[in-house]
Amino acid sequence: MTTLLSQTKSPPGMVISWETLPDDFQLEDEPVENTGQPLLAGALRESLEISGFIQPQMLIASNFALCATINGQFIAKAPDWVYVASVKEILADRQSYTPNLEGEFPAIVIEFLSDKDGSEYSFKRTYPPGKWFFYEQILQIPIYVIFDPDGGLLEYYQLENGRYELKQPDENGRHWIETMGLFLGTWQGTKEGRTGYWLRWWDKDGNLLPWAIEKIEQERQEKERLIAYLRSQGIDPNNLPNL
């Protein structure tokens, strides 16, 4: 099934259509990963899930093929992390996603800087096109983030007049993502044995969205404060049900 481009304007000299992933299609490259990248991607999703942000119609995935057909040639790129606000059909075993055909265009893609060839910055427009060109000119994704987990540098690009423009963070070092209603920024600490820089979410009031282990610790501290308060009032917490 093919759907001609209807929500974006094709670059000059290119005809873009939207087709499902062919059964025999192979990605041009294996995803370049280090051992920390799955943790980084998983942590981004985990805090969204715990906070109740994720809804059934959303698509949030990592190393997941985004598809387009350019001048009759099928292209698939697998960003390290992608967020789509709404898809037409909810599929448990989805292997790829074709914007326009299957739902909305991605609102944000994230790449974790991990290799030396600069593929995250590639504007190569000949077949197969580079990631930057594909996200900016073909899919025209509003927000493109490149994150260096080793140095902690977060590059936040926003699509303006058909080009990605580098945006500076706010006074807290975060970027407001209107379509998600959340801030994105960097954080230093340890999770699952990895100590270093992480990407984290904050709500509109500046509250950090917790990971599971942080949520458990918060609940433990709240319970201890409640017990201390009850005892200060002469109430034995052991005599109260479900405490």
MDAnalysis code that builds the backbone (N, CA, C; Angstrom):
import MDAnalysis as mda
import numpy as np

u = mda.Universe.empty(729, n_residues=243, atom_resindex=np.repeat(np.arange(243), 3), trajectory=True)
u.add_TopologyAttr("name", ["N", "CA", "C"] * 243)
u.add_TopologyAttr("resid", np.arange(1, 244))
u.add_TopologyAttr("resname", ["MET", "THR", "THR", "LEU", "LEU", "SER", "GLN", "THR", "LYS", "SER", "PRO", "PRO", "GLY", "MET", "VAL", "ILE", "SER", "TRP", "GLU", "THR", "LEU", "PRO", "ASP", "ASP", "PHE", "GLN", "LEU", "GLU", "ASP", "GLU", "PRO", "VAL", "GLU", "ASN", "THR", "GLY", "GLN", "PRO", "LEU", "LEU", "ALA", "GLY", "ALA", "LEU", "ARG", "GLU", "SER", "LEU", "GLU", "ILE", "SER", "GLY", "PHE", "ILE", "GLN", "PRO", "GLN", "MET", "LEU", "ILE", "ALA", "SER", "ASN", "PHE", "ALA", "LEU", "CYS", "ALA", "THR", "ILE", "ASN", "GLY", "GLN", "PHE", "ILE", "ALA", "LYS", "ALA", "PRO", "ASP", "TRP", "VAL", "TYR", "VAL", "ALA", "SER", "VAL", "LYS", "GLU", "ILE", "LEU", "ALA", "ASP", "ARG", "GLN", "SER", "TYR", "THR", "PRO", "ASN", "LEU", "GLU", "GLY", "GLU", "PHE", "PRO", "ALA", "ILE", "VAL", "ILE", "GLU", "PHE", "LEU", "SER", "ASP", "LYS", "ASP", "GLY", "SER", "GLU", "TYR", "SER", "PHE", "LYS", "ARG", "THR", "TYR", "PRO", "PRO", "GLY", "LYS", "TRP", "PHE", "PHE", "TYR", "GLU", "GLN", "ILE", "LEU", "GLN", "ILE", "PRO", "ILE", "TYR", "VAL", "ILE", "PHE", "ASP", "PRO", "ASP", "GLY", "GLY", "LEU", "LEU", "GLU", "TYR", "TYR", "GLN", "LEU", "GLU", "ASN", "GLY", "ARG", "TYR", "GLU", "LEU", "LYS", "GLN", "PRO", "ASP", "GLU", "ASN", "GLY", "ARG", "HIS", "TRP", "ILE", "GLU", "THR", "MET", "GLY", "LEU", "PHE", "LEU", "GLY", "THR", "TRP", "GLN", "GLY", "THR", "LYS", "GLU", "GLY", "ARG", "THR", "GLY", "TYR", "TRP", "LEU", "ARG", "TRP", "TRP", "ASP", "LYS", "ASP", "GLY", "ASN", "LEU", "LEU", "PRO", "TRP", "ALA", "ILE", "GLU", "LYS", "ILE", "GLU", "GLN", "GLU", "ARG", "GLN", "GLU", "LYS", "GLU", "ARG", "LEU", "ILE", "ALA", "TYR", "LEU", "ARG", "SER", "GLN", "GLY", "ILE", "ASP", "PRO", "ASN", "ASN", "LEU", "PRO", "ASN", "LEU"])
u.atoms.positions = np.array([
    [0.851, -1.200, 0.000],
    [0.000, 0.000, 0.000],
    [0.882, 1.244, 0.000],
    [0.561, 2.225, -0.831],
    [1.355, 3.432, -0.955],
    [0.480, 4.653, -0.723],
    [1.014, 5.605, 0.039],
    [0.334, 6.868, 0.252],
    [1.296, 7.978, -0.102],
    [0.917, 8.875, -1.009],
    [1.787, 9.980, -1.361],
    [1.864, 10.961, -0.210],
    [2.983, 11.677, -0.168],
    [3.222, 12.654, 0.885],
    [2.100, 13.685, 0.925],
    [1.521, 13.882, 2.127],
    [0.433, 14.849, 2.232],
    [0.637, 15.837, 3.367],
    [1.527, 15.529, 4.311],
    [1.675, 16.398, 5.469],
    [2.975, 17.188, 5.445],
    [3.912, 16.870, 4.567],
    [5.156, 17.594, 4.465],
    [5.435, 17.898, 3.009],
    [6.350, 18.823, 2.765],
    [6.731, 19.204, 1.418],
    [8.027, 18.494, 1.040],
    [8.018, 17.808, -0.094],
    [9.185, 17.041, -0.513],
    [10.328, 17.962, -0.910],
    [11.586, 17.556, -0.624],
    [12.730, 18.317, -1.108],
    [12.737, 18.345, -2.629],
    [13.309, 19.369, -3.248],
    [13.343, 19.456, -4.715],
    [13.990, 18.213, -5.330],
    [13.381, 17.723, -6.394],
    [13.941, 16.580, -7.100],
    [13.636, 15.247, -6.469],
    [12.791, 15.236, -5.449],
    [12.467, 13.991, -4.768],
    [10.962, 13.767, -4.736],
    [10.573, 12.531, -4.941],
    [9.182, 12.119, -4.775],
    [9.137, 11.163, -3.594],
    [8.362, 11.520, -2.598],
    [8.292, 10.730, -1.374],
    [6.927, 10.054, -1.285],
    [6.927, 8.782, -0.989],
    [5.691, 8.051, -0.727],
    [5.884, 7.230, 0.532],
    [4.780, 6.703, 1.044],
    [4.807, 6.024, 2.340],
    [4.278, 4.611, 2.173],
    [5.157, 3.644, 2.368],
    [4.823, 2.246, 2.153],
    [5.242, 1.421, 3.365],
    [4.583, 0.300, 3.555],
    [4.935, -0.583, 4.663],
    [6.278, -1.250, 4.397],
    [6.917, -1.688, 5.461],
    [8.218, -2.346, 5.368],
    [8.077, -3.653, 4.586],
    [8.835, -3.813, 3.494],
    [8.781, -5.083, 2.760],
    [9.228, -6.245, 3.636],
    [8.634, -7.412, 3.424],
    [8.949, -8.576, 4.251],
    [10.423, -8.950, 4.194],
    [11.071, -8.710, 3.045],
    [12.467, -9.132, 2.876],
    [13.455, -7.984, 3.054],
    [12.987, -6.832, 3.564],
    [13.887, -5.682, 3.669],
    [14.848, -5.842, 4.840],
    [16.123, -5.505, 4.612],
    [17.148, -5.537, 5.646],
    [17.652, -4.118, 5.879],
    [17.754, -3.737, 7.136],
    [18.331, -2.435, 7.447],
    [19.754, -2.375, 6.906],
    [20.154, -1.200, 6.432],
    [21.459, -1.059, 5.789],
    [22.616, -1.316, 6.740],
    [22.414, -1.019, 8.027],
    [23.458, -1.208, 9.034],
    [22.855, -1.814, 10.282],
    [23.678, -2.540, 11.023],
    [23.277, -2.929, 12.369],
    [23.384, -1.698, 13.255],
    [22.455, -1.482, 14.189],
    [22.548, -0.323, 15.063],
    [23.872, -0.315, 15.820],
    [24.514, 0.859, 15.856],
    [25.775, 0.999, 16.584],
    [25.453, 1.296, 18.030],
    [25.783, 0.373, 18.899],
    [25.441, 0.519, 20.310],
    [26.652, 0.264, 21.184],
    [26.671, 0.884, 22.352],
    [27.531, 0.401, 23.414],
    [26.605, -0.145, 24.491],
    [27.194, -0.714, 25.529],
    [26.361, -1.386, 26.531],
    [25.441, -0.430, 27.279],
    [25.763, 0.867, 27.264],
    [24.941, 1.818, 27.998],
    [23.720, 2.295, 27.251],
    [23.702, 2.172, 25.927],
    [22.600, 2.731, 25.153],
    [21.241, 2.101, 25.457],
    [21.138, 0.785, 25.580],
    [19.831, 0.224, 25.956],
    [19.348, 0.733, 27.310],
    [20.275, 0.955, 28.245],
    [19.905, 1.492, 29.559],
    [19.371, 2.920, 29.429],
    [20.029, 3.731, 28.602],
    [19.611, 5.112, 28.401],
    [18.216, 5.177, 27.790],
    [17.990, 4.363, 26.769],
    [16.685, 4.348, 26.102],
    [15.605, 3.815, 27.039],
    [15.912, 2.746, 27.754],
    [14.947, 2.161, 28.670],
    [14.574, 3.099, 29.802],
    [15.563, 3.867, 30.286],
    [15.308, 4.802, 31.377],
    [14.365, 5.918, 30.946],
    [14.484, 6.365, 29.688],
    [13.586, 7.400, 29.182],
    [12.138, 6.926, 29.193],
    [11.934, 5.695, 28.767],
    [10.578, 5.155, 28.734],
    [10.056, 4.846, 30.141],
    [10.930, 4.319, 30.995],
    [10.506, 3.872, 32.327],
    [9.846, 4.985, 33.120],
    [10.484, 6.167, 33.151],
    [9.918, 7.260, 33.949],
    [8.597, 7.755, 33.361],
    [8.459, 7.707, 32.033],
    [7.184, 8.083, 31.410],
    [6.086, 7.099, 31.796],
    [6.438, 5.817, 31.815],
    [5.453, 4.786, 32.145],
    [5.001, 4.900, 33.596],
    [5.945, 5.081, 34.493],
    [5.629, 5.166, 35.918],
    [4.768, 6.395, 36.227],
    [5.007, 7.470, 35.494],
    [4.263, 8.711, 35.734],
    [2.864, 8.682, 35.137],
    [2.536, 7.639, 34.360],
    [1.224, 7.542, 33.737],
    [1.105, 8.334, 32.454],
    [2.236, 8.729, 31.890],
    [2.215, 9.530, 30.667],
    [1.816, 8.715, 29.442],
    [2.274, 7.479, 29.365],
    [2.109, 6.672, 28.157],
    [0.655, 6.225, 27.997],
    [0.123, 6.463, 26.798],
    [-1.235, 6.069, 26.447],
    [-1.189, 5.026, 25.319],
    [-2.233, 4.195, 25.176],
    [-2.196, 3.104, 24.198],
    [-1.922, 3.547, 22.762],
    [-2.379, 4.739, 22.397],
    [-2.226, 5.175, 21.011],
    [-0.822, 5.696, 20.704],
    [0.014, 5.841, 21.714],
    [1.362, 6.352, 21.517],
    [2.305, 5.256, 21.038],
    [3.352, 5.681, 20.353],
    [4.427, 4.777, 19.960],
    [5.723, 5.327, 20.518],
    [6.331, 4.568, 21.420],
    [7.621, 4.930, 22.009],
    [8.524, 3.719, 21.852],
    [9.634, 3.888, 21.145],
    [10.462, 2.732, 20.818],
    [11.914, 3.142, 20.664],
    [12.799, 2.158, 20.687],
    [14.226, 2.385, 20.477],
    [14.744, 1.407, 19.429],
    [15.727, 1.879, 18.627],
    [16.263, 1.087, 17.517],
    [15.132, 0.468, 16.691],
    [14.258, 1.334, 16.253],
    [13.008, 0.936, 15.619],
    [12.927, 1.616, 14.258],
    [12.617, 0.860, 13.204],
    [12.699, 1.373, 11.840],
    [11.605, 2.383, 11.518],
    [12.015, 3.588, 11.108],
    [11.116, 4.586, 10.543],
    [11.285, 4.530, 9.029],
    [10.177, 4.456, 8.304],
    [10.238, 4.122, 6.879],
    [9.699, 5.235, 5.982],
    [10.294, 5.318, 4.796],
    [9.822, 6.197, 3.731],
    [10.361, 5.659, 2.416],
    [9.701, 6.004, 1.329],
    [10.164, 5.625, 0.001],
    [10.495, 6.895, -0.767],
    [11.748, 6.988, -1.239],
    [12.238, 8.183, -1.914],
    [12.587, 7.829, -3.351],
    [11.890, 8.457, -4.292],
    [12.120, 8.174, -5.715],
    [12.092, 6.672, -6.001],
    [11.146, 5.996, -5.369],
    [10.961, 4.573, -5.601],
    [11.882, 3.665, -4.818],
    [12.786, 4.223, -4.016],
    [13.715, 3.417, -3.227],
    [13.317, 3.470, -1.757],
    [13.177, 2.297, -1.181],
    [12.717, 2.203, 0.208],
    [13.858, 2.536, 1.169],
    [13.558, 3.362, 2.174],
    [14.542, 3.778, 3.175],
    [13.994, 3.479, 4.563],
    [14.840, 2.981, 5.441],
    [14.472, 2.795, 6.850],
    [15.643, 3.211, 7.725],
    [15.373, 4.048, 8.692],
    [16.375, 4.474, 9.669],
    [15.863, 4.121, 11.059],
    [16.777, 3.686, 11.926],
    [16.389, 3.256, 13.274],
    [17.012, 4.183, 14.314],
    [16.287, 5.241, 14.724],
    [16.813, 6.119, 15.774],
    [16.930, 5.383, 17.099],
    [17.771, 5.900, 17.972],
    [17.953, 5.265, 19.282],
    [16.699, 5.382, 20.141],
    [15.899, 6.430, 19.896],
    [14.656, 6.599, 20.662],
    [13.716, 7.470, 19.841],
    [12.444, 7.113, 19.822],
    [11.471, 7.878, 19.046],
    [10.138, 7.932, 19.781],
    [9.448, 9.057, 19.625],
    [8.122, 9.240, 20.227],
    [7.139, 9.706, 19.157],
    [6.045, 8.959, 19.013],
    [4.941, 9.318, 18.129],
    [3.699, 9.454, 18.998],
    [3.013, 10.584, 18.902],
    [1.884, 10.852, 19.792],
    [0.685, 9.961, 19.519],
    [0.455, 9.609, 18.246],
    [-0.747, 8.844, 17.937],
    [-0.566, 8.021, 16.671],
    [-0.879, 6.733, 16.771],
    [-0.868, 5.839, 15.611],
    [-2.304, 5.404, 15.323],
    [-2.541, 4.995, 14.085],
    [-3.897, 4.622, 13.687],
    [-4.324, 3.275, 14.259],
    [-3.373, 2.353, 14.375],
    [-3.686, 1.011, 14.841],
    [-2.688, 0.601, 15.906],
    [-3.178, 0.062, 17.008],
    [-2.313, -0.387, 18.100],
    [-1.905, -1.831, 17.844],
    [-0.609, -2.057, 17.649],
    [-0.089, -3.386, 17.347],
    [0.938, -3.783, 18.397],
    [0.771, -4.949, 18.974],
    [1.686, -5.397, 20.024],
    [3.046, -5.792, 19.464],
    [3.070, -6.273, 18.229],
    [4.318, -6.790, 17.656],
    [4.802, -5.937, 16.486],
    [4.591, -4.644, 16.547],
    [4.995, -3.749, 15.469],
    [6.513, -3.787, 15.279],
    [6.958, -3.969, 14.037],
    [8.383, -4.061, 13.732],
    [8.938, -2.805, 13.058],
    [8.045, -1.983, 12.535],
    [8.472, -0.770, 11.859],
    [7.306, 0.213, 11.863],
    [7.575, 1.427, 11.403],
    [6.528, 2.438, 11.388],
    [6.719, 3.349, 10.179],
    [5.644, 3.502, 9.413],
    [5.650, 4.395, 8.264],
    [4.749, 5.581, 8.568],
    [5.340, 6.760, 8.815],
    [4.511, 7.940, 9.093],
    [3.556, 8.227, 7.936],
    [2.483, 8.942, 8.248],
    [1.468, 9.316, 7.273],
    [0.573, 8.130, 6.924],
    [1.187, 6.983, 6.633],
    [0.414, 5.783, 6.324],
    [-0.192, 5.171, 7.591],
    [0.599, 5.109, 8.658],
    [0.179, 4.413, 9.881],
    [-0.185, 5.346, 11.030],
    [-0.027, 6.634, 10.843],
    [-0.348, 7.562, 11.911],
    [0.460, 8.841, 11.794],
    [0.567, 9.550, 12.895],
    [1.258, 10.837, 12.896],
    [2.753, 10.684, 12.635],
    [3.360, 11.807, 12.243],
    [4.805, 11.830, 12.115],
    [5.420, 11.882, 13.516],
    [6.625, 11.347, 13.699],
    [7.258, 11.422, 15.021],
    [7.377, 12.865, 15.485],
    [7.202, 13.075, 16.788],
    [7.347, 14.410, 17.369],
    [8.780, 14.682, 17.779],
    [9.515, 13.609, 18.102],
    [10.899, 13.761, 18.544],
    [11.661, 12.467, 18.288],
    [12.903, 12.612, 17.842],
    [13.823, 11.480, 17.770],
    [15.075, 11.843, 18.546],
    [15.687, 10.824, 19.155],
    [16.908, 11.013, 19.932],
    [17.955, 10.030, 19.433],
    [19.174, 10.539, 19.245],
    [20.309, 9.690, 18.916],
    [21.350, 9.841, 20.020],
    [21.878, 8.708, 20.475],
    [22.960, 8.716, 21.452],
    [24.281, 8.649, 20.693],
    [25.109, 9.662, 20.861],
    [26.384, 9.736, 20.153],
    [27.260, 8.571, 20.575],
    [27.662, 7.744, 19.589],
    [28.377, 6.533, 19.985],
    [29.457, 6.113, 19.007],
    [29.442, 6.652, 17.806],
    [30.434, 6.210, 16.834],
    [31.284, 7.384, 16.369],
    [32.238, 7.081, 15.495],
    [33.198, 8.093, 15.059],
    [32.921, 8.623, 13.661],
    [31.926, 8.079, 12.963],
    [31.726, 8.470, 11.575],
    [30.753, 9.635, 11.400],
    [30.224, 10.135, 12.507],
    [29.345, 11.296, 12.429],
    [28.018, 11.042, 11.763],
    [27.524, 9.810, 11.806],
    [26.273, 9.490, 11.114],
    [25.096, 10.294, 11.659],
    [25.141, 10.666, 12.934],
    [24.045, 11.448, 13.517],
    [23.926, 12.824, 12.853],
    [25.030, 13.293, 12.264],
    [25.053, 14.618, 11.637],
    [25.041, 14.550, 10.111],
    [24.888, 13.354, 9.560],
    [25.031, 13.182, 8.114],
    [23.867, 13.815, 7.346],
    [24.211, 14.728, 6.418],
    [23.224, 15.364, 5.565],
    [23.292, 14.796, 4.148],
    [23.853, 13.628, 4.012],
    [23.962, 12.973, 2.708],
    [22.561, 12.753, 2.135],
    [22.313, 13.252, 0.921],
    [20.980, 13.152, 0.347],
    [20.874, 12.074, -0.726],
    [22.019, 11.554, -1.187],
    [21.960, 10.460, -2.145],
    [21.664, 9.157, -1.414],
    [21.233, 8.153, -2.175],
    [20.827, 6.877, -1.567],
    [22.030, 6.128, -0.998],
    [21.962, 5.598, 0.230],
    [20.928, 5.883, 1.232],
    [21.233, 7.200, 1.943],
    [20.239, 8.010, 2.215],
    [20.493, 9.324, 2.810],
    [20.983, 9.204, 4.246],
    [21.643, 10.275, 4.712],
    [22.111, 10.314, 6.093],
    [20.979, 10.550, 7.071],
    [21.268, 10.302, 8.339],
    [20.226, 10.438, 9.365],
    [19.692, 11.861, 9.452],
    [20.618, 12.835, 9.508],
    [20.179, 14.230, 9.646],
    [19.257, 14.597, 8.493],
    [19.643, 14.288, 7.263],
    [18.836, 14.610, 6.089],
    [17.487, 13.898, 6.154],
    [17.498, 12.639, 6.557],
    [16.265, 11.852, 6.613],
    [15.291, 12.441, 7.618],
    [15.779, 12.791, 8.815],
    [14.899, 13.337, 9.845],
    [14.430, 14.750, 9.502],
    [15.345, 15.565, 8.959],
    [15.029, 16.969, 8.695],
    [14.238, 17.166, 7.413],
    [14.677, 16.556, 6.317],
    [14.108, 16.845, 5.010],
    [13.024, 15.863, 4.563],
    [13.136, 14.612, 4.982],
    [12.159, 13.611, 4.544],
    [11.006, 13.491, 5.543],
    [11.319, 13.143, 6.789],
    [10.271, 13.007, 7.803],
    [9.890, 14.355, 8.414],
    [10.805, 15.320, 8.349],
    [10.579, 16.653, 8.912],
    [10.088, 16.575, 10.358],
    [10.852, 15.857, 11.157],
    [10.539, 15.670, 12.576],
    [10.823, 16.967, 13.324],
    [9.882, 17.486, 14.107],
    [10.035, 18.804, 14.726],
    [11.235, 18.943, 15.655],
    [11.585, 17.865, 16.374],
    [12.670, 17.955, 17.357],
    [13.648, 16.805, 17.151],
    [14.921, 17.149, 17.064],
    [15.984, 16.161, 16.921],
    [16.997, 16.405, 18.031],
    [17.225, 15.400, 18.857],
    [18.155, 15.508, 19.979],
    [19.334, 14.568, 19.752],
    [20.538, 15.095, 19.927],
    [21.748, 14.288, 19.889],
    [22.389, 14.405, 21.262],
    [22.589, 13.275, 21.919],
    [23.079, 13.255, 23.297],
    [24.368, 12.455, 23.392],
    [25.372, 13.066, 24.006],
    [26.651, 12.400, 24.241],
    [26.662, 11.869, 25.670],
    [26.456, 10.563, 25.870],
    [26.388, 10.017, 27.228],
    [27.700, 10.142, 28.001],
    [28.816, 10.186, 27.286],
    [30.109, 10.261, 27.964],
    [30.394, 11.665, 28.494],
    [30.160, 12.669, 27.656],
    [30.447, 14.040, 28.070],
    [29.258, 14.788, 28.614],
    [28.048, 14.248, 28.406],
    [26.841, 14.879, 28.919],
    [26.292, 16.000, 28.052],
    [26.855, 16.203, 26.858],
    [26.380, 17.276, 25.990],
    [25.052, 16.895, 25.348],
    [24.076, 17.777, 25.476],
    [22.768, 17.593, 24.870],
    [22.601, 18.664, 23.792],
    [22.468, 18.235, 22.541],
    [22.205, 19.151, 21.432],
    [20.733, 19.011, 21.054],
    [20.012, 20.097, 21.183],
    [18.562, 20.108, 20.965],
    [18.275, 20.954, 19.733],
    [17.816, 20.295, 18.663],
    [17.527, 20.978, 17.407],
    [16.024, 21.022, 17.175],
    [15.555, 22.172, 16.720],
    [14.139, 22.354, 16.433],
    [13.969, 22.769, 14.975],
    [12.996, 22.176, 14.305],
    [12.772, 22.454, 12.894],
    [12.121, 23.829, 12.729],
    [12.809, 24.712, 12.012],
    [12.301, 26.051, 11.746],
    [12.557, 26.390, 10.285],
    [11.506, 26.692, 9.555],
    [11.621, 27.016, 8.133],
    [12.360, 25.926, 7.363],
    [12.057, 24.669, 7.729],
    [12.613, 23.543, 7.008],
    [14.021, 23.155, 7.384],
    [14.601, 23.795, 8.405],
    [15.968, 23.480, 8.821],
    [16.033, 23.317, 10.338],
    [16.936, 22.448, 10.790],
    [17.133, 22.297, 12.226],
    [17.982, 23.447, 12.766],
    [17.475, 24.066, 13.815],
    [18.185, 25.152, 14.482],
    [18.514, 24.719, 15.907],
    [19.770, 24.912, 16.298],
    [20.204, 24.552, 17.641],
    [19.582, 25.507, 18.652],
    [18.956, 24.955, 19.702],
    [18.296, 25.756, 20.719],
    [19.031, 25.647, 22.050],
    [19.078, 26.749, 22.761],
    [19.720, 26.780, 24.063],
    [18.719, 26.375, 25.150],
    [19.188, 25.727, 26.206],
    [18.281, 25.337, 27.293],
    [17.869, 26.534, 28.135],
    [16.886, 26.307, 29.026],
    [16.462, 27.363, 29.931],
    [17.456, 27.503, 31.081],
    [17.095, 28.307, 32.061],
    [18.012, 28.567, 33.166],
    [18.319, 27.338, 34.003],
    [17.496, 26.299, 33.884],
    [17.733, 25.048, 34.597],
    [18.451, 24.008, 33.742],
    [18.820, 24.409, 32.524],
    [19.504, 23.485, 31.638],
    [18.581, 22.496, 30.960],
    [17.297, 22.853, 30.825],
    [16.307, 21.948, 30.254],
    [15.617, 22.578, 29.045],
    [14.969, 21.707, 28.253],
    [14.231, 22.147, 27.071],
    [12.762, 21.743, 27.234],
    [11.862, 22.696, 26.987],
    [10.432, 22.439, 27.078],
    [9.942, 21.862, 25.763],
    [9.291, 20.672, 25.831],
    [8.721, 20.027, 24.655],
    [7.210, 20.169, 24.739],
    [6.677, 21.087, 23.974],
    [5.263, 21.450, 24.066],
    [4.362, 20.261, 23.776],
    [4.701, 19.474, 22.755],
    [3.833, 18.363, 22.364],
    [3.745, 17.277, 23.422],
    [4.728, 17.213, 24.302],
    [4.717, 16.221, 25.372],
    [4.318, 16.821, 26.711],
    [4.393, 18.132, 26.816],
    [4.109, 18.776, 28.093],
    [5.146, 18.464, 29.145],
    [6.394, 18.265, 28.696],
    [7.476, 17.881, 29.594],
    [8.759, 18.618, 29.238],
    [9.638, 18.730, 30.234],
    [10.989, 19.224, 30.002],
    [11.928, 18.036, 29.795],
    [12.939, 18.221, 28.962],
    [13.994, 17.235, 28.766],
    [15.319, 17.872, 29.143],
    [16.118, 17.155, 29.921],
    [17.417, 17.672, 30.318],
    [18.344, 16.552, 30.726],
    [19.531, 16.930, 31.199],
    [20.527, 15.934, 31.609],
    [20.579, 15.829, 33.130],
    [21.077, 14.700, 33.579],
    [21.139, 14.386, 35.013],
    [22.322, 13.457, 35.233],
    [23.019, 13.626, 36.338],
    [24.148, 12.762, 36.665],
    [23.800, 11.847, 37.828],
    [24.132, 10.578, 37.689],
    [23.869, 9.645, 38.767],
    [24.071, 8.214, 38.319],
    [23.552, 7.284, 39.132],
    [23.768, 5.859, 38.895],
    [22.432, 5.137, 38.763],
    [22.364, 4.265, 37.779],
    [21.206, 3.391, 37.576],
    [21.692, 2.107, 36.929],
    [21.247, 0.971, 37.477],
    [21.570, -0.342, 36.925],
    [23.066, -0.521, 36.667],
    [23.863, -0.020, 37.594],
    [25.305, -0.208, 37.499],
    [26.026, 0.778, 36.612],
    [25.288, 1.665, 35.960],
    [25.926, 2.673, 35.100],
    [25.918, 4.019, 35.812],
    [27.116, 4.597, 35.995],
    [27.251, 5.910, 36.605],
    [27.694, 6.902, 35.540],
    [26.966, 7.990, 35.421],
    [27.309, 8.984, 34.404],
    [26.151, 9.887, 34.099],
    [26.095, 10.348, 32.864],
    [25.048, 11.267, 32.420],
    [23.862, 10.486, 31.847],
    [22.672, 11.027, 32.117],
    [21.427, 10.441, 31.623],
    [20.530, 11.553, 31.086],
    [19.628, 11.197, 30.195],
    [18.548, 12.099, 29.820],
    [17.379, 11.823, 30.746],
    [16.765, 12.906, 31.269],
    [15.633, 12.751, 32.184],
    [14.503, 13.696, 31.788],
    [13.300, 13.352, 32.276],
    [12.110, 14.166, 32.067],
    [11.728, 14.904, 33.351],
    [11.211, 16.122, 33.196],
    [10.631, 16.894, 34.296],
    [9.246, 17.377, 33.872],
    [8.307, 17.441, 34.817],
    [6.980, 17.933, 34.472],
    [6.981, 19.458, 34.407],
    [5.825, 20.042, 34.103],
    [5.732, 21.490, 33.897],
    [6.061, 22.282, 35.151],
    [5.942, 21.640, 36.326],
    [6.252, 22.308, 37.589],
    [7.698, 22.095, 38.019],
    [8.467, 21.418, 37.172],
    [9.876, 21.199, 37.479],
    [10.150, 19.982, 38.323],
    [9.179, 19.097, 38.478],
    [9.380, 17.869, 39.254],
    [9.973, 16.777, 38.365],
    [11.036, 16.164, 38.839],
    [11.684, 15.090, 38.101],
    [10.791, 13.860, 38.065],
    [10.574, 13.288, 36.875],
    [9.803, 12.054, 36.773],
    [10.695, 10.906, 37.242],
    [10.274, 10.180, 38.288],
    [11.166, 9.183, 38.898],
    [11.237, 7.881, 38.126],
    [12.346, 7.189, 38.320],
    [12.474, 5.800, 37.900],
    [11.827, 4.925, 38.968],
    [11.700, 3.647, 38.697],
    [11.024, 2.742, 39.631],
    [11.705, 2.730, 40.990],
    [13.031, 2.621, 40.995],
    [13.747, 2.542, 42.274],
    [13.604, 3.839, 43.058],
    [13.527, 4.969, 42.358],
    [13.339, 6.252, 43.025],
    [11.920, 6.369, 43.572],
    [10.956, 5.856, 42.824],
    [9.564, 5.881, 43.274],
    [9.399, 5.059, 44.551],
    [10.038, 3.902, 44.601],
    [9.975, 3.048, 45.792],
    [10.583, 3.763, 46.992],
    [11.716, 4.436, 46.761],
    [12.375, 5.155, 47.850],
    [11.513, 6.323, 48.330],
    [10.868, 7.029, 47.404],
    [9.975, 8.120, 47.780],
    [8.837, 7.619, 48.666],
    [8.251, 6.491, 48.277],
    [7.143, 5.935, 49.048],
    [7.607, 5.476, 50.425],
    [8.822, 4.924, 50.497],
    [9.359, 4.495, 51.796],
    [9.546, 5.702, 52.717],
    [10.094, 6.787, 52.172],
    [10.321, 7.981, 52.978],
    [9.003, 8.607, 53.429],
    [8.020, 8.605, 52.537],
    [6.706, 9.145, 52.912],
    [6.078, 8.330, 54.045],
    [6.236, 7.018, 53.980],
    [5.690, 6.158, 55.030],
    [6.389, 6.414, 56.358],
    [7.704, 6.586, 56.299],
    [8.456, 6.856, 57.532],
    [8.048, 8.190, 58.145],
    [7.815, 9.193, 57.308],
    [7.378, 10.492, 57.829],
    [5.991, 10.387, 58.465],
    [5.109, 9.593, 57.834],
    [3.770, 9.408, 58.395],
    [3.841, 8.702, 59.740],
    [4.660, 7.675, 59.827],
    [4.813, 6.939, 61.086],
    [5.352, 7.856, 62.178],
    [6.350, 8.677, 61.831],
    [6.924, 9.600, 62.806],
    [5.883, 10.604, 63.286],
    [5.052, 11.080, 62.364],
    [4.017, 12.043, 62.738],
    [2.989, 11.400, 63.666],
    [2.550, 10.189, 63.343],
    [1.558, 9.517, 64.177],
    [2.096, 9.304, 65.596],
    [3.338, 8.905, 65.680],
    [3.935, 8.683, 66.996],
    [4.038, 9.988, 67.780],
    [4.299, 11.102, 67.042],
    [4.376, 12.399, 67.725],
    [3.016, 12.824, 68.280],
    [1.964, 12.229, 67.717],
    [0.610, 12.527, 68.181],
    [0.105, 11.496, 69.180],
    [0.992, 10.619, 69.617],
    [0.618, 9.606, 70.592],
    [-0.144, 8.442, 70.012],
    [-0.051, 8.229, 68.699],
    [-0.775, 7.141, 68.031],
    [0.216, 6.036, 67.682],
    [-0.136, 4.813, 68.022],
    [0.722, 3.671, 67.688],
    [0.432, 3.226, 66.264],
    [1.376, 3.409, 65.329],
    [1.139, 3.015, 63.926],
    [0.834, 1.516, 63.752],
    [1.326, 0.695, 64.694],
    [1.118, -0.748, 64.580],
    [-0.341, -1.151, 64.788],
    [-1.113, -0.241, 65.382],
    [-2.521, -0.534, 65.624],
    [-3.422, -0.060, 64.480],
    [-2.790, 0.515, 63.426],
    [-3.567, 0.988, 62.299],
    [-3.493, -0.033, 61.162],
    [-4.606, -0.299, 60.510],
    [-4.604, -1.265, 59.407],
    [-3.904, -0.719, 58.171],
    [-3.253, -1.629, 57.426],
    [-2.667, -1.317, 56.119],
    [-1.638, -0.204, 56.178],
    [-0.857, -0.143, 57.229],
    [0.202, 0.861, 57.331],
    [1.531, 0.156, 57.423],
])
